[in-house]
């Protein structure tokens, strides 16, 4: 590689689960019968994944993974992006690799031979557009530290880490190595909490990273903020973190989003929408819009607005990746 660490080759390099989403419309009664946590994300093993799949109606298969979805949004906005994640050497792995490269995102992680297969997320979407996710991590949980391209990490303005991937041991070690590499190169580290269950299991790790000043940009929703801080009141929870993270971004669903940068708080409302079809990927695409604004030097308020616009687009249809050119959409709305 001819680039030196002082050169920025990518706006954002993300490390996350390499998954294929399997989505189906469902009734609330089905979720109850299956004992699913409505609106949450649950890790499942092979047997449970097969059981749930058997109870799904007609499905749509769309490449997913939280961080990969965020990059798909950023690439659609015009950012230079790269992804590190583990697929298996199988048909779903080929689908994932094709889709992410077709989105103009660099992806060079070698496929893993043998079992387990490429991970997939079984998503039940109820009539109110709420998504209930059941994730079989498969090969993605075996991303080794030696799969990291350290030169590319050092040449990326922002390293973006997916909280979901902190759960398995090998990827957790890989992400710690990536954080060290990015910080040594003077790059920023962004982290998304992903889900309250991840915080329940690894909250001490996350709080330590924050206390050590390892996180520059932190993304969370209201539930995750409460889980991370142990404070139920939103404003009090926000205040307890705002001087520990340079950029803190918290989404509030239909109530919009908040960003606190160097102690200065700004808010934007959610973008109006006639009908919500599927909330899968809303947080991922919000992060895409905000990060794009951030790396392009836009103000926190402008970056929040970009996030809201991107989130609105993805909840207007099935699946967690944008269906229109987001750069064109943003140009139409904000210029």
BAPA-992222 format. One record per residue (C-alpha): residue number from 1; x, y, z negated. Coordinates in pm, 1 decimal, padded with zeros to 6 digits. Layout:
BEGIN
[pt NUM; [X; Y; Z]]
...
//
This chain:
BEGIN
[pt 1; [00000.0; 00000.0; 00000.0]]
[pt 2; [00137.1; 00334.5; 00103.8]]
[pt 3; [-00066.7; 00536.0; -00144.8]]
[pt 4; [00099.5; 00645.9; -00465.8]]
[pt 5; [-00087.3; 00673.1; -00796.5]]
[pt 6; [-00085.3; 01052.0; -00758.4]]
[pt 7; [-00306.1; 01025.3; -00448.8]]
[pt 8; [-00681.5; 00976.7; -00481.5]]
[pt 9; [-00788.9; 00706.0; -00240.2]]
[pt 10; [-01139.7; 00647.5; -00379.1]]
[pt 11; [-01383.6; 00868.1; -00564.3]]
[pt 12; [-01502.8; 00576.6; -00776.1]]
[pt 13; [-01387.2; 00220.1; -00828.0]]
[pt 14; [-01636.7; 00005.9; -01017.3]]
[pt 15; [-01599.8; -00326.7; -01194.1]]
[pt 16; [-01921.2; -00519.8; -01246.5]]
[pt 17; [-02128.3; -00829.5; -01196.2]]
[pt 18; [-02146.4; -00951.5; -00837.0]]
[pt 19; [-02504.9; -01076.8; -00818.6]]
[pt 20; [-02785.7; -01133.0; -00574.1]]
[pt 21; [-03126.3; -01016.9; -00700.1]]
[pt 22; [-03421.2; -01250.9; -00647.3]]
[pt 23; [-03740.0; -01045.7; -00689.2]]
[pt 24; [-04105.2; -01146.2; -00703.9]]
[pt 25; [-04431.2; -00981.2; -00801.7]]
[pt 26; [-04576.1; -01129.3; -01119.5]]
[pt 27; [-04857.5; -01097.2; -01371.1]]
[pt 28; [-04805.2; -01012.0; -01738.0]]
[pt 29; [-04959.6; -01346.9; -01831.3]]
[pt 30; [-04679.9; -01530.2; -01650.6]]
[pt 31; [-04419.3; -01342.2; -01854.1]]
[pt 32; [-04602.3; -01433.9; -02173.7]]
[pt 33; [-04629.2; -01800.3; -02075.8]]
[pt 34; [-04257.4; -01812.3; -01998.6]]
[pt 35; [-04161.5; -01631.1; -02319.5]]
[pt 36; [-03987.8; -01348.1; -02133.3]]
[pt 37; [-03890.2; -01017.2; -02292.3]]
[pt 38; [-04093.4; -00770.8; -02087.4]]
[pt 39; [-03879.3; -00493.6; -01939.9]]
[pt 40; [-03554.4; -00637.5; -02074.2]]
[pt 41; [-03257.3; -00831.7; -01941.8]]
[pt 42; [-03186.7; -01181.4; -02072.0]]
[pt 43; [-02890.5; -01401.4; -01988.3]]
[pt 44; [-02996.0; -01750.6; -01879.4]]
[pt 45; [-02816.5; -02078.1; -01807.8]]
[pt 46; [-02855.4; -02298.7; -01500.9]]
[pt 47; [-03151.9; -02498.0; -01636.1]]
[pt 48; [-03343.9; -02189.0; -01743.4]]
[pt 49; [-03272.1; -02017.6; -01410.1]]
[pt 50; [-03417.3; -02315.4; -01224.1]]
[pt 51; [-03723.5; -02318.9; -01452.2]]
[pt 52; [-03791.0; -01949.1; -01399.1]]
[pt 53; [-03737.3; -01970.2; -01023.5]]
[pt 54; [-03996.9; -02247.2; -01006.2]]
[pt 55; [-04253.7; -02007.9; -01157.2]]
[pt 56; [-04184.0; -01721.6; -00917.7]]
[pt 57; [-04406.9; -01644.2; -00623.0]]
[pt 58; [-04268.6; -01546.3; -00281.1]]
[pt 59; [-03930.1; -01382.8; -00333.3]]
[pt 60; [-03709.2; -01122.0; -00174.2]]
[pt 61; [-03332.1; -01165.4; -00199.9]]
[pt 62; [-03130.9; -00842.8; -00215.7]]
[pt 63; [-02769.5; -00796.2; -00320.4]]
[pt 64; [-02755.0; -00642.0; -00666.1]]
[pt 65; [-02545.6; -00607.3; -00977.0]]
[pt 66; [-02568.3; -00283.9; -01176.0]]
[pt 67; [-02233.8; -00126.0; -01086.1]]
[pt 68; [-02255.9; -00247.7; -00726.5]]
[pt 69; [-02597.7; -00080.8; -00696.9]]
[pt 70; [-02446.9; 00243.4; -00826.6]]
[pt 71; [-02173.4; 00227.4; -00563.8]]
[pt 72; [-02429.8; 00159.3; -00291.1]]
[pt 73; [-02599.3; 00482.9; -00393.0]]
[pt 74; [-02272.6; 00675.2; -00406.5]]
[pt 75; [-02163.1; 00546.0; -00066.4]]
[pt 76; [-02498.9; 00652.5; 00077.7]]
[pt 77; [-02429.1; 01000.0; -00061.4]]
[pt 78; [-02091.6; 01006.9; 00111.5]]
[pt 79; [-01849.9; 00899.9; -00162.9]]
[pt 80; [-01546.5; 00678.1; -00108.2]]
[pt 81; [-01601.7; 00366.2; -00317.2]]
[pt 82; [-01440.9; 00034.6; -00405.9]]
[pt 83; [-01574.9; -00262.7; -00603.2]]
[pt 84; [-01415.8; -00542.4; -00803.3]]
[pt 85; [-01636.0; -00839.1; -00890.6]]
[pt 86; [-01637.8; -01218.5; -00867.8]]
[pt 87; [-01848.0; -01424.2; -00629.2]]
[pt 88; [-01822.4; -01794.9; -00554.0]]
[pt 89; [-01726.7; -01941.2; -00219.2]]
[pt 90; [-02088.5; -02015.1; -00125.6]]
[pt 91; [-02374.3; -01871.9; 00086.3]]
[pt 92; [-02493.9; -01620.5; -00174.7]]
[pt 93; [-02134.7; -01507.2; -00220.8]]
[pt 94; [-02116.0; -01443.7; 00152.7]]
[pt 95; [-02442.3; -01246.0; 00137.1]]
[pt 96; [-02309.3; -01027.0; -00143.6]]
[pt 97; [-01974.4; -00966.0; 00028.1]]
[pt 98; [-02140.9; -00882.7; 00358.9]]
[pt 99; [-02389.8; -00641.8; 00204.6]]
[pt 100; [-02141.0; -00446.0; -00003.2]]
[pt 101; [-01897.3; -00411.8; 00285.8]]
[pt 102; [-02183.4; -00313.6; 00518.3]]
[pt 103; [-02251.3; -00026.8; 00275.5]]
[pt 104; [-01896.1; 00095.9; 00347.2]]
[pt 105; [-01763.6; -00008.7; 00005.6]]
[pt 106; [-01418.3; -00167.4; -00014.4]]
[pt 107; [-01442.9; -00518.6; -00160.9]]
[pt 108; [-01138.7; -00746.2; -00157.9]]
[pt 109; [-01180.4; -00973.0; -00463.9]]
[pt 110; [-01116.7; -01331.7; -00343.6]]
[pt 111; [-01413.2; -01569.7; -00372.0]]
[pt 112; [-01386.1; -01833.9; -00645.5]]
[pt 113; [-01390.4; -02195.5; -00524.1]]
[pt 114; [-01609.0; -02462.0; -00683.7]]
[pt 115; [-01866.0; -02422.4; -00958.8]]
[pt 116; [-02042.8; -02224.0; -01091.3]]
[pt 117; [-02217.6; -02066.9; -00792.0]]
[pt 118; [-02255.3; -01696.3; -00723.1]]
[pt 119; [-02462.0; -01526.6; -00991.4]]
[pt 120; [-02818.4; -01422.2; -00939.5]]
[pt 121; [-03075.9; -01214.7; -01126.7]]
[pt 122; [-03433.8; -01342.6; -01128.5]]
[pt 123; [-03656.7; -01035.0; -01151.3]]
[pt 124; [-04028.6; -01045.5; -01229.8]]
[pt 125; [-04200.9; -00720.5; -01127.0]]
[pt 126; [-04539.6; -00662.6; -01293.4]]
[pt 127; [-04822.1; -00446.2; -01149.0]]
[pt 128; [-04703.1; -00141.5; -01346.5]]
[pt 129; [-04367.1; -00169.5; -01160.8]]
[pt 130; [-04181.2; -00276.3; -01475.8]]
[pt 131; [-03899.8; -00520.0; -01406.1]]
[pt 132; [-03808.6; -00811.0; -01632.9]]
[pt 133; [-03462.8; -00943.3; -01551.2]]
[pt 134; [-03318.6; -01287.4; -01617.8]]
[pt 135; [-02955.4; -01309.5; -01520.9]]
[pt 136; [-02756.7; -01620.7; -01440.5]]
[pt 137; [-02403.8; -01482.4; -01434.0]]
[pt 138; [-02251.8; -01773.5; -01248.2]]
[pt 139; [-01911.6; -01698.4; -01098.6]]
[pt 140; [-01920.6; -01330.7; -01200.5]]
[pt 141; [-01842.0; -01415.4; -01563.7]]
[pt 142; [-01506.3; -01561.1; -01459.9]]
[pt 143; [-01349.1; -01245.7; -01315.3]]
[pt 144; [-00984.7; -01274.8; -01426.0]]
[pt 145; [-00750.2; -00989.4; -01506.1]]
[pt 146; [-00517.6; -01103.5; -01228.1]]
[pt 147; [-00794.1; -01027.7; -00974.8]]
[pt 148; [-00756.2; -00655.1; -01044.5]]
[pt 149; [-00594.5; -00436.4; -00781.2]]
[pt 150; [-00403.6; -00212.7; -01020.8]]
[pt 151; [-00274.5; 00020.3; -00748.9]]
[pt 152; [-00627.1; 00086.2; -00627.0]]
[pt 153; [-00751.8; 00147.5; -00982.3]]
[pt 154; [-00472.5; 00399.2; -01031.9]]
[pt 155; [-00562.8; 00565.5; -00701.1]]
[pt 156; [-00934.4; 00609.0; -00788.8]]
[pt 157; [-01058.7; 00933.4; -00943.5]]
[pt 158; [-01306.3; 00750.1; -01168.0]]
[pt 159; [-01309.9; 00394.4; -01301.1]]
[pt 160; [-01673.8; 00293.3; -01359.8]]
[pt 161; [-01741.1; -00003.7; -01589.6]]
[pt 162; [-02061.4; -00202.2; -01628.4]]
[pt 163; [-02156.5; -00288.5; -01986.3]]
[pt 164; [-02325.1; -00612.2; -01879.2]]
[pt 165; [-01985.2; -00751.7; -01777.5]]
[pt 166; [-01836.9; -00685.7; -02121.5]]
[pt 167; [-02013.6; -00997.1; -02253.6]]
[pt 168; [-01799.6; -01274.8; -02095.0]]
[pt 169; [-01444.0; -01305.3; -02225.9]]
[pt 170; [-01244.3; -01301.5; -01900.2]]
[pt 171; [-01406.7; -00989.8; -01748.3]]
[pt 172; [-01383.4; -00813.0; -02085.3]]
[pt 173; [-01005.7; -00864.4; -02084.1]]
[pt 174; [-00993.3; -00750.3; -01720.9]]
[pt 175; [-01181.4; -00430.6; -01801.5]]
[pt 176; [-00954.7; -00350.5; -02094.1]]
[pt 177; [-00657.8; -00383.9; -01858.1]]
[pt 178; [-00834.9; -00163.3; -01603.3]]
[pt 179; [-00900.9; 00105.8; -01865.6]]
[pt 180; [-00533.4; 00109.5; -01959.8]]
[pt 181; [-00430.7; 00133.7; -01594.1]]
[pt 182; [-00671.4; 00418.4; -01519.6]]
[pt 183; [-00573.7; 00619.4; -01825.5]]
[pt 184; [-00202.2; 00572.8; -01759.4]]
[pt 185; [-00266.5; 00717.2; -01412.1]]
[pt 186; [-00455.3; 01014.7; -01556.1]]
[pt 187; [-00791.0; 00900.7; -01417.9]]
[pt 188; [-01133.5; 00926.4; -01578.8]]
[pt 189; [-01318.5; 00627.8; -01723.3]]
[pt 190; [-01697.8; 00609.1; -01701.6]]
[pt 191; [-01896.9; 00345.4; -01887.1]]
[pt 192; [-02262.4; 00246.1; -01864.4]]
[pt 193; [-02417.2; 00079.0; -02170.2]]
[pt 194; [-02642.6; -00139.1; -01948.4]]
[pt 195; [-02873.4; -00282.7; -02216.7]]
[pt 196; [-02936.8; -00275.9; -02590.9]]
[pt 197; [-02857.9; -00647.7; -02619.9]]
[pt 198; [-02503.4; -00577.6; -02497.7]]
[pt 199; [-02467.0; -00314.2; -02769.7]]
[pt 200; [-02605.0; -00556.1; -03028.7]]
[pt 201; [-02327.6; -00800.0; -02937.7]]
[pt 202; [-02039.9; -00561.7; -02864.2]]
[pt 203; [-02132.6; -00229.1; -03020.5]]
[pt 204; [-01822.7; -00224.2; -03239.1]]
[pt 205; [-01603.8; -00253.5; -02926.9]]
[pt 206; [-01787.1; 00034.3; -02759.6]]
[pt 207; [-01774.9; 00254.2; -03067.7]]
[pt 208; [-01400.3; 00185.6; -03095.9]]
[pt 209; [-01343.6; 00281.1; -02731.1]]
[pt 210; [-01533.3; 00605.0; -02788.2]]
[pt 211; [-01347.2; 00681.9; -03112.5]]
[pt 212; [-01014.1; 00622.9; -02937.2]]
[pt 213; [-01105.9; 00867.2; -02660.6]]
[pt 214; [-01103.1; 00596.1; -02393.8]]
[pt 215; [-01439.9; 00694.8; -02241.6]]
[pt 216; [-01475.4; 01019.7; -02047.8]]
[pt 217; [-01829.0; 00973.7; -01914.8]]
[pt 218; [-02090.3; 00766.6; -02098.7]]
[pt 219; [-02427.1; 00663.1; -01953.3]]
[pt 220; [-02712.5; 00534.5; -02169.9]]
[pt 221; [-03089.0; 00539.4; -02193.5]]
[pt 222; [-03287.0; 00630.0; -02505.2]]
[pt 223; [-03302.7; 00274.5; -02637.5]]
[pt 224; [-02931.4; 00218.8; -02584.3]]
[pt 225; [-02845.0; 00551.0; -02747.2]]
[pt 226; [-03038.5; 00449.5; -03059.0]]
[pt 227; [-02871.4; 00106.8; -03062.9]]
[pt 228; [-02524.4; 00254.6; -03022.8]]
[pt 229; [-02562.3; 00523.3; -03289.6]]
[pt 230; [-02800.4; 00346.8; -03527.4]]
[pt 231; [-03015.2; 00662.9; -03525.1]]
[pt 232; [-03378.8; 00643.8; -03410.0]]
[pt 233; [-03433.3; 01019.8; -03367.3]]
[pt 234; [-03325.9; 01115.7; -03015.3]]
[pt 235; [-03185.5; 01460.7; -03088.4]]
[pt 236; [-02999.4; 01341.4; -03396.5]]
[pt 237; [-02853.1; 01045.3; -03205.8]]
[pt 238; [-02742.0; 01274.0; -02925.4]]
[pt 239; [-02581.7; 01514.3; -03172.3]]
[pt 240; [-02389.4; 01230.9; -03337.6]]
[pt 241; [-02215.1; 01145.5; -03008.9]]
[pt 242; [-02185.0; 01473.8; -02823.6]]
[pt 243; [-01848.2; 01572.3; -02971.6]]
[pt 244; [-01699.6; 01223.5; -02918.1]]
[pt 245; [-01750.4; 01191.0; -02542.0]]
[pt 246; [-01658.7; 01467.4; -02294.6]]
[pt 247; [-01963.9; 01390.7; -02077.2]]
[pt 248; [-02268.0; 01217.1; -02227.0]]
[pt 249; [-02562.8; 01135.2; -01998.6]]
[pt 250; [-02888.7; 00991.8; -02132.4]]
[pt 251; [-03189.7; 00898.9; -01920.1]]
[pt 252; [-03542.1; 00919.1; -02061.1]]
[pt 253; [-03756.1; 00755.2; -01792.8]]
[pt 254; [-04054.1; 00968.8; -01699.6]]
[pt 255; [-03924.5; 01238.9; -01935.7]]
[pt 256; [-03616.8; 01307.7; -01724.3]]
[pt 257; [-03256.7; 01311.2; -01839.0]]
[pt 258; [-03010.2; 01498.6; -02057.0]]
[pt 259; [-02638.8; 01567.9; -02022.0]]
[pt 260; [-02409.1; 01709.2; -02288.6]]
[pt 261; [-02075.0; 01838.5; -02161.7]]
[pt 262; [-01831.1; 01990.3; -02408.9]]
[pt 263; [-02117.0; 02053.5; -02650.4]]
[pt 264; [-02341.6; 02222.2; -02391.4]]
[pt 265; [-02676.6; 02046.1; -02339.4]]
[pt 266; [-02878.1; 02060.6; -02017.3]]
[pt 267; [-03191.4; 01874.0; -01910.8]]
[pt 268; [-03386.8; 01801.0; -01592.8]]
[pt 269; [-03734.7; 01653.4; -01548.8]]
[pt 270; [-03797.8; 01332.9; -01358.1]]
[pt 271; [-03865.6; 01383.9; -00988.6]]
[pt 272; [-04239.7; 01364.4; -00915.5]]
[pt 273; [-04355.7; 01044.9; -00744.9]]
[pt 274; [-04700.6; 00931.7; -00632.8]]
[pt 275; [-04651.1; 00562.7; -00701.8]]
[pt 276; [-04375.9; 00368.8; -00876.9]]
[pt 277; [-04326.8; 00034.9; -00699.8]]
[pt 278; [-04032.0; -00123.6; -00882.0]]
[pt 279; [-03810.1; 00026.5; -01154.1]]
[pt 280; [-03521.7; -00212.0; -01079.7]]
[pt 281; [-03206.2; -00006.4; -01028.3]]
[pt 282; [-03346.0; 00323.8; -01154.3]]
[pt 283; [-03062.6; 00372.8; -01403.2]]
[pt 284; [-02803.9; 00248.7; -01154.0]]
[pt 285; [-02907.2; 00499.4; -00889.4]]
[pt 286; [-02936.9; 00778.8; -01144.4]]
[pt 287; [-02573.7; 00711.4; -01234.3]]
[pt 288; [-02488.1; 00719.1; -00862.4]]
[pt 289; [-02632.8; 01066.2; -00816.9]]
[pt 290; [-02479.6; 01206.8; -01133.2]]
[pt 291; [-02133.8; 01060.9; -01066.4]]
[pt 292; [-02139.7; 01188.0; -00709.8]]
[pt 293; [-02217.9; 01536.1; -00832.4]]
[pt 294; [-01948.8; 01509.6; -01098.1]]
[pt 295; [-01670.8; 01402.4; -00861.7]]
[pt 296; [-01776.2; 01671.6; -00615.1]]
[pt 297; [-01747.1; 01941.0; -00881.2]]
[pt 298; [-02117.2; 02017.6; -00919.6]]
[pt 299; [-02254.1; 02151.0; -01246.5]]
[pt 300; [-02407.0; 01910.4; -01502.0]]
[pt 301; [-02754.4; 02040.9; -01417.4]]
[pt 302; [-02698.9; 01987.0; -01045.1]]
[pt 303; [-02555.1; 01642.3; -01110.7]]
[pt 304; [-02857.0; 01547.0; -01321.8]]
[pt 305; [-03086.4; 01660.9; -01040.1]]
[pt 306; [-02897.8; 01445.8; -00792.0]]
[pt 307; [-02939.7; 01152.4; -01028.3]]
[pt 308; [-03312.9; 01214.5; -01056.8]]
[pt 309; [-03352.2; 01232.9; -00678.5]]
[pt 310; [-03166.1; 00904.7; -00627.6]]
[pt 311; [-03361.5; 00730.5; -00904.3]]
[pt 312; [-03688.6; 00845.0; -00750.6]]
[pt 313; [-03593.8; 00697.2; -00413.9]]
[pt 314; [-03512.3; 00353.7; -00552.0]]
[pt 315; [-03828.3; 00320.1; -00763.8]]
[pt 316; [-04041.9; 00397.8; -00457.9]]
[pt 317; [-03973.9; 00053.3; -00307.9]]
[pt 318; [-03881.3; -00303.8; -00391.3]]
[pt 319; [-03514.9; -00365.2; -00476.6]]
[pt 320; [-03226.5; -00179.6; -00639.4]]
[pt 321; [-03046.7; -00038.1; -00334.9]]
[pt 322; [-03147.2; 00276.0; -00141.8]]
[pt 323; [-03351.6; 00230.4; 00176.0]]
[pt 324; [-03282.3; 00576.1; 00318.6]]
[pt 325; [-02966.1; 00780.1; 00366.3]]
[pt 326; [-02930.9; 00953.7; 00031.8]]
[pt 327; [-02706.4; 01228.4; 00165.5]]
[pt 328; [-02985.3; 01327.8; 00407.8]]
[pt 329; [-03245.4; 01307.4; 00129.9]]
[pt 330; [-03038.5; 01527.6; -00100.5]]
[pt 331; [-02973.2; 01778.0; 00177.3]]
[pt 332; [-03348.2; 01806.2; 00235.0]]
[pt 333; [-03422.7; 01860.7; -00131.8]]
[pt 334; [-03135.1; 02071.8; -00263.4]]
[pt 335; [-02925.8; 02172.8; 00035.8]]
//
